[in-house]
Amino acid sequence: MTMLQSLLAPLQQIADIGGPVVMILMAVSVLTLAVILYKIWQFASAGVGRHKALSQAVDAWDAGNRDGARAALAQSTSYLAPVIEQAFTSTTDASERLQAEAELRFTRLERGLRFLDSVAQLAPLLGLFGTVLGMIEAFQSLQNAGAQVDPSILAGGIWVALLTTAVGLVVAMPTALVLSWLEGRMEIERVIADKALLTVLNPDKAAQNG
């Protein structure tokens, strides 16, 4: 038996015992993992959270150092850098347009979050649905046994039925945690963008005059 087969054997056993509901949950878990890995890659490639050079550019602009601000911005790898660059050549009246540009970038980063939210909410319900089906089957087996009631029949049916609920929770809980982190990260990004745009469009007059 190869290493891959030894790793997949327990999953195959769970799928065989849990039935189609567990197989659906396992497929959803694979798709969810793919979405999470993609979001992590997307956040990293977009420079989410890496705004040191951008902040330096905004601070320099606020202090009236235009050349220094542009030089610092050129070093930024943040996805917000093009928006701030537009803000350097815009007026206060263009604030709504610049905010819309920033929001467009936020929307791209937030793609897939609704799917994760759906998984976090529906996976436990799908697991519970499988448990209800399993309980129905267990009691049917108990009824068919008639007078020859064996407690192991009911106990075996119940633990198999509860397996689907456990799998649903295993899928939902990590998904909810990752979703919470991603949403929290996006809230911080919005605050950073709003502050940067407001600072560039409304620089400190006293610092510039000084």
ABEGO torsion letter per residue (X at the ends): XBAAAAAAAAAAAAAAAAEAAAAAAAAAAAAAAAAAAAAAAAAAAAGBGBAAAAAAAAAAAAAGBAAAAAAAAAABABAAAAAAAAAAABBAAAAAAAAAAAAAAAAAAABGAAAAAAAAAAAAAAAAAAAAAAAAAAAAAAAAAEABBBAAAAAAAAAAAAAAAAAAAAAAAAAAAAAAAAAAAAAAAAAAAAAAAAAAABBBAAAAAX
